[in-house]
């Protein structure tokens, strides 16, 4: 019974760590912020691409009532706050 949590804990740790180091994601996955919490390792998607006119790293890039940029000038998207 105690081993049943190991896959869950491993996924949780990798999700938390991918925000600081996207290289922790398994092959074929990327670290992605879906806007619902901590970034997580997801598969079947390409890495995010930069957008023109986006927010600088660690700046705001969305949110309720926010009228500024809604994407990050440099990928990945988790570098700006929503």
N, CA, C and O atoms as a GROMACS GRO file, in nm:
protein
  328
    1UNK      N    1   0.082  -0.119   0.000
    1UNK     CA    2   0.000   0.000   0.000
    1UNK      C    3   0.086   0.126   0.000
    1UNK      O    4   0.054   0.222  -0.069
    2UNK      N    5   0.193   0.126   0.075
    2UNK     CA    6   0.274   0.248   0.083
    2UNK      C    7   0.342   0.281  -0.049
    2UNK      O    8   0.378   0.396  -0.072
    3UNK      N    9   0.360   0.182  -0.138
    3UNK     CA   10   0.424   0.207  -0.266
    3UNK      C   11   0.327   0.262  -0.370
    3UNK      O   12   0.370   0.306  -0.476
    4UNK      N   13   0.199   0.260  -0.342
    4UNK     CA   14   0.100   0.310  -0.437
    4UNK      C   15   0.115   0.459  -0.462
    4UNK      O   16   0.074   0.508  -0.567
    5UNK      N   17   0.172   0.532  -0.368
    5UNK     CA   18   0.187   0.677  -0.383
    5UNK      C   19   0.312   0.718  -0.459
    5UNK      O   20   0.326   0.834  -0.498
    6UNK      N   21   0.404   0.625  -0.481
    6UNK     CA   22   0.531   0.662  -0.545
    6UNK      C   23   0.514   0.726  -0.682
    6UNK      O   24   0.576   0.829  -0.706
    7UNK      N   25   0.434   0.670  -0.775
    7UNK     CA   26   0.418   0.738  -0.904
    7UNK      C   27   0.360   0.878  -0.890
    7UNK      O   28   0.402   0.971  -0.959
    8UNK      N   29   0.263   0.894  -0.800
    8UNK     CA   30   0.204   1.025  -0.778
    8UNK      C   31   0.306   1.124  -0.724
    8UNK      O   32   0.315   1.237  -0.772
    9UNK      N   33   0.384   1.081  -0.626
    9UNK     CA   34   0.486   1.169  -0.568
    9UNK      C   35   0.592   1.205  -0.670
    9UNK      O   36   0.637   1.320  -0.674
   10UNK      N   37   0.632   1.110  -0.753
   10UNK     CA   38   0.733   1.138  -0.856
   10UNK      C   39   0.681   1.240  -0.955
   10UNK      O   40   0.754   1.330  -0.995
   11UNK      N   41   0.556   1.228  -0.996
   11UNK     CA   42   0.497   1.324  -1.090
   11UNK      C   43   0.486   1.462  -1.027
   11UNK      O   44   0.511   1.562  -1.093
   12UNK      N   45   0.449   1.466  -0.901
   12UNK     CA   46   0.436   1.594  -0.831
   12UNK      C   47   0.571   1.663  -0.819
   12UNK      O   48   0.581   1.784  -0.842
   13UNK      N   49   0.673   1.589  -0.783
   13UNK     CA   50   0.807   1.646  -0.770
   13UNK      C   51   0.855   1.698  -0.904
   13UNK      O   52   0.909   1.808  -0.911
   14UNK      N   53   0.836   1.621  -1.012
   14UNK     CA   54   0.884   1.666  -1.142
   14UNK      C   55   0.808   1.790  -1.187
   14UNK      O   56   0.866   1.878  -1.251
   15UNK      N   57   0.679   1.798  -1.155
   15UNK     CA   58   0.601   1.916  -1.193
   15UNK      C   59   0.652   2.039  -1.121
   15UNK      O   60   0.664   2.145  -1.181
   16UNK      N   61   0.682   2.026  -0.993
   16UNK     CA   62   0.731   2.140  -0.917
   16UNK      C   63   0.869   2.181  -0.966
   16UNK      O   64   0.899   2.300  -0.973
   17UNK      N   65   0.951   2.085  -0.998
   17UNK     CA   66   1.087   2.116  -1.039
   17UNK      C   67   1.096   2.170  -1.181
   17UNK      O   68   1.190   2.242  -1.213
   18UNK      N   69   1.001   2.136  -1.268
   18UNK     CA   70   1.015   2.178  -1.407
   18UNK      C   71   1.007   2.329  -1.422
   18UNK      O   72   1.059   2.383  -1.519
   19UNK      N   73   0.943   2.398  -1.330
   19UNK     CA   74   0.939   2.543  -1.336
   19UNK      C   75   1.079   2.603  -1.322
   19UNK      O   76   1.111   2.703  -1.385
   20UNK      N   77   1.161   2.540  -1.239
   20UNK     CA   78   1.297   2.587  -1.219
   20UNK      C   79   1.395   2.526  -1.317
   20UNK      O   80   1.497   2.587  -1.349
   21UNK      N   81   1.364   2.406  -1.365
   21UNK     CA   82   1.456   2.334  -1.454
   21UNK      C   83   1.375   2.245  -1.547
   21UNK      O   84   1.349   2.129  -1.514
   22UNK      N   85   1.334   2.296  -1.664
   22UNK     CA   86   1.254   2.216  -1.757
   22UNK      C   87   1.319   2.085  -1.800
   22UNK      O   88   1.251   1.997  -1.852
   23UNK      N   89   1.449   2.071  -1.779
   23UNK     CA   90   1.519   1.948  -1.818
   23UNK      C   91   1.475   1.828  -1.735
   23UNK      O   92   1.507   1.715  -1.772
   24UNK      N   93   1.403   1.848  -1.622
   24UNK     CA   94   1.359   1.734  -1.541
   24UNK      C   95   1.244   1.659  -1.607
   24UNK      O   96   1.213   1.547  -1.567
   25UNK      N   97   1.181   1.718  -1.706
   25UNK     CA   98   1.072   1.650  -1.775
   25UNK      C   99   1.127   1.534  -1.857
   25UNK      O  100   1.236   1.542  -1.913
   26UNK      N  101   1.050   1.426  -1.862
   26UNK     CA  102   1.091   1.307  -1.936
   26UNK      C  103   1.101   1.336  -2.085
   26UNK      O  104   1.043   1.433  -2.134
   27UNK      N  105   1.175   1.252  -2.155
   27UNK     CA  106   1.188   1.266  -2.301
   27UNK      C  107   1.049   1.266  -2.364
   27UNK      O  108   0.963   1.187  -2.326
   28UNK      N  109   1.028   1.354  -2.460
   28UNK     CA  110   0.899   1.363  -2.528
   28UNK      C  111   0.798   1.451  -2.456
   28UNK      O  112   0.683   1.461  -2.500
   29UNK      N  113   0.839   1.514  -2.346
   29UNK     CA  114   0.749   1.605  -2.274
   29UNK      C  115   0.817   1.740  -2.257
   29UNK      O  116   0.939   1.751  -2.271
   30UNK      N  117   0.738   1.840  -2.228
   30UNK     CA  118   0.790   1.974  -2.201
   30UNK      C  119   0.722   2.028  -2.077
   30UNK      O  120   0.615   1.981  -2.038
   31UNK      N  121   0.784   2.126  -2.014
   31UNK     CA  122   0.725   2.193  -1.899
   31UNK      C  123   0.630   2.300  -1.951
   31UNK      O  124   0.669   2.386  -2.030
   32UNK      N  125   0.505   2.294  -1.907
   32UNK     CA  126   0.406   2.387  -1.959
   32UNK      C  127   0.316   2.439  -1.847
   32UNK      O  128   0.276   2.364  -1.758
   33UNK      N  129   0.286   2.568  -1.852
   33UNK     CA  130   0.192   2.630  -1.759
   33UNK      C  131   0.058   2.639  -1.829
   33UNK      O  132   0.044   2.710  -1.929
   34UNK      N  133  -0.040   2.569  -1.778
   34UNK     CA  134  -0.173   2.574  -1.837
   34UNK      C  135  -0.262   2.676  -1.767
   34UNK      O  136  -0.383   2.681  -1.793
   35UNK      N  137  -0.203   2.756  -1.679
   35UNK     CA  138  -0.277   2.862  -1.613
   35UNK      C  139  -0.365   2.815  -1.498
   35UNK      O  140  -0.451   2.891  -1.453
   36UNK      N  141  -0.345   2.693  -1.450
   36UNK     CA  142  -0.429   2.641  -1.342
   36UNK      C  143  -0.347   2.598  -1.221
   36UNK      O  144  -0.396   2.520  -1.140
   37UNK      N  145  -0.227   2.646  -1.208
   37UNK     CA  146  -0.143   2.607  -1.096
   37UNK      C  147   0.001   2.598  -1.137
   37UNK      O  148   0.047   2.669  -1.227
   38UNK      N  149   0.073   2.511  -1.071
   38UNK     CA  150   0.214   2.495  -1.101
   38UNK      C  151   0.235   2.440  -1.241
   38UNK      O  152   0.154   2.359  -1.288
   39UNK      N  153   0.341   2.482  -1.308
   39UNK     CA  154   0.375   2.421  -1.437
   39UNK      C  155   0.393   2.271  -1.420
   39UNK      O  156   0.432   2.224  -1.313
   40UNK      N  157   0.364   2.197  -1.525
   40UNK     CA  158   0.375   2.052  -1.519
   40UNK      C  159   0.435   1.997  -1.647
   40UNK      O  160   0.429   2.062  -1.752
   41UNK      N  161   0.493   1.880  -1.639
   41UNK     CA  162   0.548   1.813  -1.757
   41UNK      C  163   0.433   1.752  -1.835
   41UNK      O  164   0.355   1.673  -1.780
   42UNK      N  165   0.421   1.787  -1.962
   42UNK     CA  166   0.315   1.734  -2.047
   42UNK      C  167   0.376   1.681  -2.175
   42UNK      O  168   0.483   1.726  -2.217
   43UNK      N  169   0.309   1.586  -2.238
   43UNK     CA  170   0.358   1.527  -2.361
   43UNK      C  171   0.274   1.568  -2.480
   43UNK      O  172   0.172   1.636  -2.467
   44UNK      N  173   0.319   1.526  -2.597
   44UNK     CA  174   0.248   1.548  -2.722
   44UNK      C  175   0.228   1.695  -2.756
   44UNK      O  176   0.132   1.730  -2.825
   45UNK      N  177   0.316   1.781  -2.710
   45UNK     CA  178   0.312   1.922  -2.748
   45UNK      C  179   0.454   1.965  -2.779
   45UNK      O  180   0.550   1.911  -2.724
   46UNK      N  181   0.466   2.060  -2.865
   46UNK     CA  182   0.598   2.116  -2.892
   46UNK      C  183   0.631   2.220  -2.788
   46UNK      O  184   0.543   2.267  -2.716
   47UNK      N  185   0.757   2.256  -2.778
   47UNK     CA  186   0.793   2.359  -2.682
   47UNK      C  187   0.730   2.492  -2.720
   47UNK      O  188   0.709   2.519  -2.839
   48UNK      N  189   0.697   2.576  -2.623
   48UNK     CA  190   0.637   2.705  -2.654
   48UNK      C  191   0.732   2.792  -2.735
   48UNK      O  192   0.854   2.783  -2.720
   49UNK      N  193   0.676   2.874  -2.818
   49UNK     CA  194   0.758   2.963  -2.900
   49UNK      C  195   0.737   3.107  -2.854
   49UNK      O  196   0.629   3.142  -2.806
   50UNK      N  197   0.839   3.190  -2.869
   50UNK     CA  198   0.826   3.330  -2.830
   50UNK      C  199   0.719   3.401  -2.915
   50UNK      O  200   0.692   3.359  -3.028
   51UNK      N  201   0.660   3.504  -2.861
   51UNK     CA  202   0.564   3.584  -2.937
   51UNK      C  203   0.616   3.727  -2.946
   51UNK      O  204   0.693   3.771  -2.861
   52UNK      N  205   0.574   3.798  -3.048
   52UNK     CA  206   0.618   3.937  -3.059
   52UNK      C  207   0.530   4.024  -2.971
   52UNK      O  208   0.410   4.002  -2.961
   53UNK      N  209   0.590   4.122  -2.907
   53UNK     CA  210   0.516   4.213  -2.820
   53UNK      C  211   0.476   4.153  -2.687
   53UNK      O  212   0.389   4.208  -2.619
   54UNK      N  213   0.538   4.043  -2.649
   54UNK     CA  214   0.504   3.978  -2.523
   54UNK      C  215   0.571   4.043  -2.404
   54UNK      O  216   0.654   4.133  -2.418
   55UNK      N  217   0.533   3.998  -2.286
   55UNK     CA  218   0.588   4.050  -2.161
   55UNK      C  219   0.732   4.002  -2.141
   55UNK      O  220   0.770   3.895  -2.189
   56UNK      N  221   0.810   4.082  -2.072
   56UNK     CA  222   0.947   4.044  -2.038
   56UNK      C  223   0.944   3.931  -1.936
   56UNK      O  224   0.843   3.910  -1.870
   57UNK      N  225   1.055   3.858  -1.923
   57UNK     CA  226   1.064   3.752  -1.823
   57UNK      C  227   1.029   3.806  -1.686
   57UNK      O  228   1.075   3.913  -1.646
   58UNK      N  229   0.946   3.731  -1.614
   58UNK     CA  230   0.903   3.759  -1.477
   58UNK      C  231   0.809   3.880  -1.467
   58UNK      O  232   0.785   3.929  -1.356
   59UNK      N  233   0.757   3.930  -1.579
   59UNK     CA  234   0.658   4.038  -1.577
   59UNK      C  235   0.518   3.977  -1.590
   59UNK      O  236   0.505   3.858  -1.616
   60UNK      N  237   0.415   4.059  -1.572
   60UNK     CA  238   0.278   4.010  -1.584
   60UNK      C  239   0.243   3.989  -1.731
   60UNK      O  240   0.280   4.070  -1.816
   61UNK      N  241   0.172   3.879  -1.760
   61UNK     CA  242   0.133   3.851  -1.898
   61UNK      C  243  -0.010   3.798  -1.905
   61UNK      O  244  -0.039   3.706  -1.981
   62UNK      N  245  -0.098   3.855  -1.828
   62UNK     CA  246  -0.238   3.813  -1.830
   62UNK      C  247  -0.300   3.824  -1.693
   62UNK      O  248  -0.236   3.866  -1.597
   63UNK      N  249  -0.426   3.787  -1.686
   63UNK     CA  250  -0.500   3.791  -1.560
   63UNK      C  251  -0.629   3.868  -1.577
   63UNK      O  252  -0.649   3.938  -1.677
   64UNK      N  253  -0.717   3.854  -1.481
   64UNK     CA  254  -0.847   3.919  -1.487
   64UNK      C  255  -0.830   4.070  -1.488
   64UNK      O  256  -0.766   4.127  -1.399
   65UNK      N  257  -0.886   4.134  -1.589
   65UNK     CA  258  -0.880   4.279  -1.601
   65UNK      C  259  -0.748   4.334  -1.653
   65UNK      O  260  -0.736   4.455  -1.673
   66UNK      N  261  -0.650   4.248  -1.676
   66UNK     CA  262  -0.520   4.294  -1.725
   66UNK      C  263  -0.530   4.323  -1.874
   66UNK      O  264  -0.581   4.241  -1.950
   67UNK      N  265  -0.480   4.440  -1.916
   67UNK     CA  266  -0.492   4.479  -2.056
   67UNK      C  267  -0.358   4.479  -2.130
   67UNK      O  268  -0.351   4.520  -2.245
   68UNK      N  269  -0.253   4.432  -2.063
   68UNK     CA  270  -0.121   4.427  -2.125
   68UNK      C  271  -0.100   4.299  -2.204
   68UNK      O  272  -0.196   4.233  -2.244
   69UNK      N  273   0.026   4.264  -2.227
   69UNK     CA  274   0.058   4.144  -2.306
   69UNK      C  275   0.001   4.017  -2.244
   69UNK      O  276  -0.009   4.005  -2.121
   70UNK      N  277  -0.037   3.923  -2.329
   70UNK     CA  278  -0.093   3.796  -2.282
   70UNK      C  279  -0.002   3.678  -2.312
   70UNK      O  280  -0.044   3.562  -2.301
   71UNK      N  281   0.121   3.706  -2.350
   71UNK     CA  282   0.218   3.600  -2.375
   71UNK      C  283   0.356   3.652  -2.335
   71UNK      O  284   0.373   3.771  -2.308
   72UNK      N  285   0.452   3.563  -2.331
   72UNK     CA  286   0.588   3.601  -2.294
   72UNK      C  287   0.673   3.624  -2.418
   72UNK      O  288   0.662   3.551  -2.516
   73UNK      N  289   0.756   3.726  -2.413
   73UNK     CA  290   0.843   3.755  -2.526
   73UNK      C  291   0.943   3.641  -2.549
   73UNK      O  292   0.982   3.615  -2.663
   74UNK      N  293   0.984   3.575  -2.442
   74UNK     CA  294   1.073   3.460  -2.457
   74UNK      C  295   1.003   3.337  -2.400
   74UNK      O  296   0.933   3.346  -2.299
   75UNK      N  297   1.022   3.225  -2.464
   75UNK     CA  298   0.963   3.100  -2.415
   75UNK      C  299   1.045   3.052  -2.297
   75UNK      O  300   1.163   3.088  -2.290
   76UNK      N  301   0.994   2.975  -2.207
   76UNK     CA  302   0.857   2.926  -2.196
   76UNK      C  303   0.764   3.021  -2.123
   76UNK      O  304   0.809   3.114  -2.055
   77UNK      N  305   0.635   2.998  -2.138
   77UNK     CA  306   0.535   3.089  -2.084
   77UNK      C  307   0.536   3.102  -1.933
   77UNK      O  308   0.494   3.205  -1.880
   78UNK      N  309   0.584   3.002  -1.862
   78UNK     CA  310   0.581   3.011  -1.715
   78UNK      C  311   0.671   3.119  -1.661
   78UNK      O  312   0.671   3.145  -1.541
   79UNK      N  313   0.748   3.184  -1.746
   79UNK     CA  314   0.837   3.290  -1.698
   79UNK      C  315   0.765   3.422  -1.676
   79UNK      O  316   0.826   3.517  -1.625
   80UNK      N  317   0.640   3.430  -1.711
   80UNK     CA  318   0.566   3.553  -1.682
   80UNK      C  319   0.442   3.518  -1.602
   80UNK      O  320   0.391   3.406  -1.609
   81UNK      N  321   0.393   3.614  -1.525
   81UNK     CA  322   0.285   3.590  -1.430
   81UNK      C  323   0.150   3.624  -1.488
   81UNK      O  324   0.133   3.727  -1.553
   82UNK      N  325   0.053   3.536  -1.464
   82UNK     CA  326  -0.084   3.559  -1.512
   82UNK      C  327  -0.174   3.593  -1.397
   82UNK      O  328  -0.293   3.616  -1.416
   0.00000   0.00000   0.00000
